[in-house]
Every structure is written in structure tokens, then in C-alpha cells.
Amino acid sequence: MVKPSLEPTSVSVALADPSWAAAMEEEYQALLRNCTWHLVPPGPGRNLIDYKWVFRLKKRADGTVECHKARLVAKGFKQRYGVDYEDTFSPDVKSAVIRLVLSLAVSHGWILMQLDVQNALLHGILEEEVFMRQPPGYVDSRFPHHVCKLDKALYGLKRSPRAWYSRLSSRLQELGFVPSHADTSLFVYNSAGVIIFMLVYVDDIIVTSSSPTVVTRLIQDLHTEFPLKDLGDLHFFLGIEVRRSGEDLVLT
């Protein structure tokens, strides 16, 4: 049994504790619901990626435990370039673009809000073949020697950020957005007199628009494909604190 204030140092220790075992089960079932992998027979020459369980206690402001979090993370450093992945590019947000979007919101009096995509990296579709051993404690008794062929990205994989960006970008373009040539983290929608600027950094999204109604529909459309959380007015993004002061924004 793990002390309530400590995080387990091994899988066997975690599985022996009901709270941590429940957290692992929750993570495992979430990966299955997301169709992260399917089992295949082992084959010669396949590079099997290792993984690890990461355990974290989420605490309240008073120091008491709010929940136990377990995450299955791939050991991406064992991936071989050209075999398990091709490129790892994921757009970085330029600070000048952040300030430009915020300036547009203020000067036009537009709404300025923030969205969070839950487990964003897990929604990326993998194009390369990546194989992983079945997690201990969760080996399928019908196929104990099979391995996991990953269909979607997993935390720790070198290509996970790129795979997620590609999927989100494709969906946004289906909805009428155009990625900016100056900064591919910025997507612009301009149709029927409605303008929307969307700035994306992995799972953090800033949205400003001339039409709150259209933004609401956009969020509903995206939510059918990705689990989105509306965080309301923008307060914090990439280390920048945003505060309203009258009709102005103060950045610190």
C-alpha cells in the first residue's frame, strides 16, 4: 500500500494500492475507448517501443489529495528515424502573433476566449507503423503474446505533436479555416461577414471573433470529434497573463 501523500515508484506497487490501481484502469479504458491500438501477432524485425507508467497526485490548494492520475507514456527515445517515425515537426506560436491576435480582439471589441482539448495528443492519427508491448497487468489473456500496433498517438512518441496538429488542421480546414502562411499555428475563418482567428498551441486554443454565435457553433462542431473544454475568457496563455482593464488588455 502506498502512503496517501506519496506516488508509487513501480507498477507492482501501484497495482497493490486500490486508488492507484483505479487510476491505471481509468487510463487504460480511456485508451481503449480512443482505439489507440489493436493487437497483432509479433513479427520479425519489428522494433517494439517500451513505455512507462507515470503517476501523479493532484492536490488541492490546502494540500489534500484531489485525485490520483496515471498516464501510460511511450519511451519515444527508442524510436528509429525512418522506421518508427519520419518527422516530428509541430508548430510553435510566435509571441508577435499572440500579441497581434489580442490586439485585434481589443481594437474590434471581439470576444476573446480560451479552449482546452482534453488529452489532445492522443487524438493524432499515426501514419507510420509503431508497435508496443502490452502493458503489464493488462495483457489480453486470449492473446498473451500479441503486441500493440498503435493506430493513434501516445504521450512520449516523437511524432505525437505532429500527428495531433495534422488532424486538428484537417478538421479546421473542413470547417472553412485557412492556416496562416506567416504562422501555421494561426487559423483564420472569413466568410459571410464573420471573422474568426484561432491560435493553437498543442491543447491550448485562443479564439477571438466578430460573432459569438458562430463561435458557439464552431465549438459544437469540434466537440463532436474532440473532447473540448470551454475555459471562458482568456486569462493565461504560454506564460502570458492576460487581464482586462476597462476596454484594454494588460499582459504580464
Stockholm file with secondary structure:
# STOCKHOLM 1.0

chainA/1-252         MVKPSLEPTSVSVALADPSWAAAMEEEYQALLRNCTWHLVPPGPGRNLIDYKWVFRLKKRADGTVECHKARLVAKGFKQRYGVDYEDTFSPDVKSAVIRLVLSLAVSHGWILMQLDVQNALLHGILEEEVFMRQPPGYVDSRFPHHVCKLDKALYGLKRSPRAWYSRLSSRLQELGFVPSHADTSLFVYNSAGVIIFMLVYVDDIIVTSSSPTVVTRLIQDLHTEFPLKDLGDLHFFLGIEVRRSGEDLVLT
#=GR chainA/1-252 SS CCCTTSCCSSHHHHHTSHHHHHHHHHHHHHHHHTTCEEEECCCTTCCEECEEEEEEEEECTTSCEEEEEEEEEECGGGCCBTTTBSCCCCCCCCHHHHHHHHHHHHHHTCEEEEEEETTGGGGCBCCSCCEECCCTTCCCTTSTTCEEEESBCCTTCTTHHHHHHHHHHHHHHHTTCEECSSCTTEEEEEETTEEEEEEEETTEEEEEESCHHHHHHHHHHHHTTSCEEEEEECCEETTEEEEEETTEEEEC
#=GC SS_cons         CCCTTSCCSSHHHHHTSHHHHHHHHHHHHHHHHTTCEEEECCCTTCCEECEEEEEEEEECTTSCEEEEEEEEEECGGGCCBTTTBSCCCCCCCCHHHHHHHHHHHHHHTCEEEEEEETTGGGGCBCCSCCEECCCTTCCCTTSTTCEEEESBCCTTCTTHHHHHHHHHHHHHHHTTCEECSSCTTEEEEEETTEEEEEEEETTEEEEEESCHHHHHHHHHHHHTTSCEEEEEECCEETTEEEEEETTEEEEC
//
